[in-house]
Amino acid sequence: MQGHPLDDTVRAVVAQHLDVPADHLTGDASLEELGLDDDTAANVLVAVGEELDVRFPDDFFDGVDTYGQLTSAVRMAIGA
């Protein structure tokens, strides 16, 4: 099943940086449990930003705990 191109981009970047299969990235998947720490979060922000040609604030992950929250936050940040 193919999703929205934005979601596909975010999923690919997060899966690569967390070294997890993309199908583990469900809406309620805990980013922390998948291995997201401060360093990885910074790398994910830069990589997603480069893919989407946007810059995210350093505090972007504040309050973002699940993969679903991350994709929603990215959508809101870029107006998608």
Steps between C-alpha positions, in 0.01 A plus 500: 500500500645835401436805713531871449842600355571711809428206728714273282791745524475534878462121541807428287719752684389391847537129415850560369617707798345271760606189306153348526275349233261761359199283591590546869418869462131499585310799633530398864858372483709659776798677347697455821435124502616489137829657605451873451730697728611865488781438251283289271216753522734774378615282210142409409398867501785595268437207266123554478562871452742433215258260331212748527710816451392648833671588828346392829559677834734330747210436739291329231491167688370659822174320575546255212504148642354280227556455131145621433567821693817548299328472163222733619756754623688487169176551308409800717850648474499496122132573454413168339 
